[in-house]
Amino acid sequence: MRRYRAFGQYLKELYGERVYKVNVDAGFTCPNRDGTVGMGGCIYCNNDSFRPQSCRAVTPLGEQIENGIKYLRKRYRANKFIVYFQPYTNTYAPVDKLEELYYEALKEPSVVGLAIGTRPDCVDEEKLRLLQKIARDYFVLVEYGLQSIYDKTLQYINRGHDFQCFLDAVYATEGRGIHIGAHIIVGFPTETIDEMMEMAKVVSELPIGFLKIHQLQVVKDTVMEQYYREEPFYTFQYEEYLDFLVRFIERLSPDIVLQRLFATAPDEILIAPRWDKNRHQITRDIDLKFESLNTYQGRLYSGEGSEFLKQYLRAKELSKLA
């Protein structure tokens, strides 16, 4: 048993056996790329840095799922699966199109649910009602890309929405039987270590049950690559990140399920930081770090509200009155 609440263990407890994710690309784009919100996307974004080669929209959705399940059954003797709509913004389409895609993914009897990666500015009441309907019979996890709680950082990365947009989406999703997840990135040059650490308090105070944490990676063919080459900024070195991560998780609510603790972009596109470690090695070293410090998720969690969140919401209320 790990000293933090891992996603794999959570699903095993829920379904009585291991549940595996089948990553799919349903051909979505992003409002921050097509001009609806902005152009060019977030400055760090190169989708090839996190999606597997087997996950490509040129292959029909049903075939992607069939191939993924076939592979996982052969390699792991897997019986249950969650279809993960991963690249870009997977609620960015008319609701009838979303309904068609989501239910196609659920046709296979061994699929027990969906995980849907999206942006907080790409959900509305109609889409949430659809997800609520599906959630009556299946596991449904909506993963909102937050990246940072700081508007200064969201502006720097050309995110196209502010922190309030994320809060609105989370509160609109709450209470519908839909599991709520968030993605954050730590290590932006706009933030101090203390500011990054504050995100543990904020996330713990919100109705978020699942969390992915990534260290910032500079990858090829991004605006961030240009920034880094023109004026290199500091990125987490390996041991420093392990220390930070453990300290962060100590402050996190013990109820939050951790889906991912680090990013591993392919070596051929990764510029910095270069750790030369594979997933297994990093996971092992995280576990060893927890053990060496004799600590665990939530050890320093007090349940007290975040002062940052209080001030942020107060400032928003004052701005409305002005």
C-alpha positions as CSV (number, residue, x, y, z in Angstrom):
1,M,0.0,0.0,0.0
2,R,1.3,3.4,-1.0
3,R,1.5,6.4,1.4
4,Y,-0.8,8.4,-0.9
5,R,-4.2,7.6,-2.4
6,A,-3.4,6.3,-5.8
7,F,-5.9,6.1,-8.6
8,G,-5.2,2.5,-9.5
9,Q,-5.8,1.3,-5.9
10,Y,-9.0,3.5,-5.7
11,L,-10.4,1.8,-8.8
12,K,-9.4,-1.7,-7.5
13,E,-11.3,-1.0,-4.3
14,L,-14.3,0.3,-6.3
15,Y,-14.5,-2.6,-8.8
16,G,-12.8,-5.4,-6.9
17,E,-10.0,-5.7,-9.6
18,R,-7.6,-3.6,-11.6
19,V,-9.2,-1.2,-14.1
20,Y,-7.2,0.0,-17.0
21,K,-7.5,3.2,-19.1
22,V,-7.8,3.1,-22.8
23,N,-6.6,6.4,-24.3
24,V,-8.5,7.7,-27.3
25,D,-8.3,10.7,-29.6
26,A,-11.8,11.6,-30.8
27,G,-10.6,14.4,-33.1
28,F,-11.4,17.4,-30.9
29,T,-9.6,20.6,-31.2
30,C,-9.3,23.5,-28.6
31,P,-11.0,26.9,-28.4
32,N,-7.6,28.4,-27.6
33,R,-6.3,27.2,-31.0
34,D,-9.1,27.8,-33.4
35,G,-9.6,31.5,-32.6
36,T,-12.7,31.1,-30.4
37,V,-10.7,32.1,-27.3
38,G,-7.3,32.5,-28.8
39,M,-4.7,31.3,-31.3
40,G,-1.7,29.0,-30.8
41,G,-2.9,27.4,-27.6
42,C,-1.1,27.4,-24.2
43,I,2.6,28.3,-24.6
44,Y,3.7,24.9,-23.2
45,C,1.3,22.7,-25.2
46,N,2.5,20.0,-27.6
47,N,0.0,17.2,-27.3
48,D,2.6,14.7,-28.5
49,S,4.3,15.2,-25.1
50,F,1.6,13.2,-23.3
51,R,-0.5,11.1,-25.6
52,P,0.7,7.6,-26.7
53,Q,1.4,6.8,-30.3
54,S,-1.7,4.5,-30.4
55,C,-3.9,7.4,-29.6
56,R,-4.5,9.1,-32.9
57,A,-7.7,10.6,-34.4
58,V,-6.9,9.1,-37.8
59,T,-8.1,5.8,-36.4
60,P,-11.9,5.5,-35.9
61,L,-12.9,5.7,-32.2
62,G,-14.3,2.2,-32.1
63,E,-11.1,0.8,-33.5
64,Q,-9.0,2.7,-31.1
65,I,-11.0,1.2,-28.2
66,E,-10.9,-2.3,-29.6
67,N,-7.1,-2.1,-30.2
68,G,-6.5,-0.7,-26.7
69,I,-8.6,-3.3,-25.0
70,K,-7.0,-6.1,-27.0
71,Y,-3.6,-5.0,-26.0
72,L,-4.4,-4.5,-22.3
73,R,-6.1,-7.9,-22.1
74,K,-3.1,-9.6,-23.7
75,R,-0.5,-7.8,-21.6
76,Y,-2.3,-7.6,-18.2
77,R,-5.2,-10.0,-18.5
78,A,-7.4,-7.0,-17.9
79,N,-11.2,-7.3,-17.7
80,K,-12.4,-3.8,-16.9
81,F,-11.7,-0.5,-18.7
82,I,-12.2,3.2,-18.6
83,V,-12.1,5.0,-21.9
84,Y,-10.0,8.2,-21.6
85,F,-10.8,11.0,-24.0
86,Q,-7.4,12.7,-23.7
87,P,-6.0,15.1,-26.3
88,Y,-7.2,18.6,-26.5
89,T,-10.7,19.6,-25.3
90,N,-13.1,16.7,-25.2
91,T,-16.3,18.6,-24.5
92,Y,-15.7,21.1,-27.3
93,A,-18.5,20.0,-29.7
94,P,-22.3,20.2,-29.9
95,V,-24.0,18.1,-27.2
96,D,-25.5,15.7,-29.8
97,K,-22.0,14.9,-31.1
98,L,-20.7,14.4,-27.6
99,E,-23.6,12.0,-26.8
100,E,-22.8,10.0,-29.9
101,L,-19.1,9.7,-29.1
102,Y,-19.5,9.0,-25.4
103,Y,-22.1,6.2,-25.9
104,E,-20.0,4.7,-28.7
105,A,-17.2,4.4,-26.2
106,L,-19.5,2.6,-23.8
107,K,-20.7,0.0,-26.2
108,E,-18.1,-2.5,-25.2
109,P,-19.5,-4.4,-22.1
110,S,-16.1,-4.4,-20.3
111,V,-16.0,-0.5,-20.4
112,V,-17.2,0.6,-16.9
113,G,-16.8,4.4,-17.5
114,L,-15.3,7.5,-19.1
115,A,-12.6,9.9,-18.2
116,I,-12.9,13.2,-20.1
117,G,-10.2,15.8,-20.3
118,T,-11.4,19.3,-21.0
119,R,-11.2,23.0,-20.2
120,P,-13.4,24.7,-17.7
121,D,-14.7,27.2,-20.3
122,C,-16.0,24.3,-22.5
123,V,-18.9,23.0,-20.3
124,D,-22.4,24.3,-20.0
125,E,-25.7,23.2,-18.4
126,E,-26.7,21.0,-21.5
127,K,-23.3,19.2,-21.5
128,L,-23.4,18.7,-17.8
129,R,-26.9,17.2,-18.0
130,L,-25.6,14.7,-20.6
131,L,-22.7,13.7,-18.3
132,Q,-25.1,13.5,-15.3
133,K,-27.3,11.1,-17.3
134,I,-24.4,8.9,-18.2
135,A,-23.1,9.0,-14.6
136,R,-26.2,7.2,-13.4
137,D,-25.0,4.0,-14.9
138,Y,-21.3,4.5,-15.4
139,F,-18.2,5.9,-13.7
140,V,-17.8,9.4,-15.2
141,L,-14.7,11.6,-14.4
142,V,-14.4,15.1,-15.8
143,E,-10.8,16.3,-15.6
144,Y,-10.6,20.1,-15.8
145,G,-7.3,21.6,-16.8
146,L,-6.6,24.2,-14.2
147,Q,-2.8,24.4,-14.5
148,S,-2.6,27.2,-11.9
149,I,-4.7,29.1,-9.4
150,Y,-2.9,32.3,-10.2
151,D,-4.3,34.6,-12.9
152,K,-0.8,36.0,-13.5
153,T,0.3,32.6,-14.5
154,L,-2.8,31.8,-16.6
155,Q,-2.1,35.0,-18.5
156,Y,1.6,34.2,-19.0
157,I,0.8,30.8,-20.4
158,N,-2.0,32.2,-22.7
159,R,-4.5,29.9,-21.1
160,G,-7.5,31.9,-22.3
161,H,-9.5,31.8,-19.0
162,D,-9.0,32.8,-15.4
163,F,-9.2,31.0,-12.1
164,Q,-12.8,32.1,-11.6
165,C,-13.8,30.2,-14.8
166,F,-12.4,27.0,-13.2
167,L,-14.3,27.7,-10.0
168,D,-17.6,28.2,-11.9
169,A,-17.1,24.9,-13.8
170,V,-16.3,22.9,-10.7
171,Y,-19.3,24.3,-8.8
172,A,-21.6,23.7,-11.8
173,T,-20.5,20.1,-11.9
174,E,-20.8,19.5,-8.2
175,G,-23.7,17.4,-7.0
176,R,-24.5,15.6,-10.2
177,G,-22.9,12.3,-9.6
178,I,-20.0,13.3,-11.8
179,H,-16.5,12.8,-10.4
180,I,-14.4,16.0,-10.6
181,G,-10.7,16.1,-11.4
182,A,-8.2,18.8,-11.9
183,H,-4.8,19.1,-13.6
184,I,-2.1,21.4,-12.2
185,I,1.4,22.2,-13.4
186,V,4.1,23.2,-10.9
187,G,7.3,25.0,-11.8
188,F,6.1,28.0,-13.9
189,P,8.7,30.8,-13.7
190,T,5.9,33.2,-12.6
191,E,5.5,31.4,-9.2
192,T,7.4,30.9,-6.0
193,I,7.6,27.5,-4.2
194,D,5.3,28.9,-1.5
195,E,2.8,30.0,-4.2
196,M,2.9,26.5,-5.7
197,M,2.5,24.9,-2.3
198,E,-0.6,27.0,-1.6
199,M,-2.4,25.1,-4.4
200,A,-2.6,22.1,-2.2
201,K,-4.7,24.1,0.3
202,V,-6.9,25.5,-2.5
203,V,-7.5,22.2,-4.3
204,S,-8.3,20.6,-0.9
205,E,-10.9,23.2,-0.1
206,L,-12.8,22.7,-3.4
207,P,-15.2,19.8,-4.3
208,I,-12.4,18.1,-6.3
209,G,-11.9,14.3,-5.8
210,F,-9.1,13.6,-8.2
211,L,-5.8,15.4,-9.1
212,K,-3.0,15.2,-11.6
213,I,0.2,17.0,-10.8
214,H,2.8,17.6,-13.5
215,Q,6.2,19.3,-13.2
216,L,6.7,21.9,-16.0
217,Q,8.4,20.4,-19.0
218,V,9.8,22.5,-21.9
219,V,9.1,20.6,-25.1
220,K,9.9,21.3,-28.7
221,D,7.6,23.1,-31.1
222,T,6.1,25.3,-28.4
223,V,6.2,29.0,-27.6
224,M,7.7,28.1,-24.2
225,E,10.6,26.5,-26.1
226,Q,11.3,29.9,-27.7
227,Y,11.1,31.7,-24.3
228,Y,13.4,29.1,-22.7
229,R,16.0,29.4,-25.5
230,E,15.9,33.2,-25.4
231,E,16.1,33.4,-21.6
232,P,16.5,30.0,-19.8
233,F,14.6,29.7,-16.6
234,Y,14.9,27.2,-13.8
235,T,13.1,23.9,-14.0
236,F,12.8,21.3,-11.2
237,Q,15.8,19.0,-10.9
238,Y,15.0,15.4,-10.0
239,E,15.7,15.3,-6.2
240,E,14.3,18.8,-5.7
241,Y,11.0,17.7,-7.4
242,L,10.7,14.6,-5.2
243,D,11.1,16.8,-2.1
244,F,8.6,19.3,-3.4
245,L,6.0,16.6,-4.3
246,V,6.1,14.9,-1.0
247,R,5.8,18.2,0.8
248,F,2.8,19.1,-1.4
249,I,1.0,15.8,-0.9
250,E,1.5,16.1,2.9
251,R,-0.6,19.3,2.7
252,L,-3.3,17.8,0.5
253,S,-6.6,16.4,1.7
254,P,-6.3,12.7,2.3
255,D,-9.6,12.2,0.5
256,I,-8.2,13.3,-2.9
257,V,-7.2,10.6,-5.3
258,L,-3.9,11.2,-7.1
259,Q,-4.0,10.1,-10.7
260,R,-0.6,11.3,-11.8
261,L,2.4,12.8,-10.0
262,F,4.8,13.7,-12.8
263,A,5.0,14.2,-16.5
264,T,7.2,12.2,-18.9
265,A,7.4,13.7,-22.3
266,P,9.2,11.6,-25.0
267,D,12.9,12.1,-25.0
268,E,12.9,13.2,-28.7
269,I,10.9,16.3,-27.9
270,L,11.9,17.0,-24.3
271,I,14.2,20.0,-23.7
272,A,14.1,20.5,-20.0
273,P,14.3,19.2,-17.3
274,R,16.0,16.0,-18.5
275,W,16.0,13.5,-15.7
276,D,16.8,10.3,-17.7
277,K,14.4,8.3,-15.6
278,N,11.5,6.1,-16.7
279,R,8.0,6.0,-15.1
280,H,8.8,3.0,-13.0
281,Q,12.0,4.5,-11.6
282,I,10.2,7.8,-10.8
283,T,7.3,6.1,-9.1
284,R,9.7,3.9,-7.1
285,D,11.7,6.9,-6.0
286,I,8.5,8.8,-4.9
287,D,7.5,5.8,-2.8
288,L,11.0,5.6,-1.3
289,K,11.0,9.3,-0.5
290,F,7.7,9.0,1.4
291,E,9.1,6.0,3.3
292,S,12.5,7.7,4.1
293,L,10.6,10.7,5.6
294,N,8.0,8.5,7.3
295,T,5.2,10.7,6.0
296,Y,2.0,10.3,4.1
297,Q,-0.7,12.2,2.2
298,G,-2.6,14.6,4.5
299,R,-0.1,14.5,7.3
300,L,0.1,18.3,7.4
301,Y,-3.5,18.8,6.2
302,S,-5.3,21.0,8.7
303,G,-8.6,21.5,7.0
304,E,-8.3,25.2,7.4
305,G,-9.4,27.3,4.4
306,S,-6.9,28.9,2.1
307,E,-6.3,32.5,2.7
308,F,-5.5,33.0,-1.0
309,L,-8.9,31.6,-2.0
310,K,-10.7,33.8,0.5
311,Q,-8.9,36.9,-0.8
312,Y,-9.5,35.9,-4.4
313,L,-13.2,35.5,-3.9
314,R,-13.5,38.7,-1.9
315,A,-11.7,40.6,-4.6
316,K,-14.1,39.2,-7.2
317,E,-17.1,40.2,-5.2
318,L,-15.8,43.7,-4.7
319,S,-15.1,44.0,-8.5
320,K,-18.8,43.1,-9.1
321,L,-20.0,45.8,-6.8
322,A,-17.7,48.5,-8.3
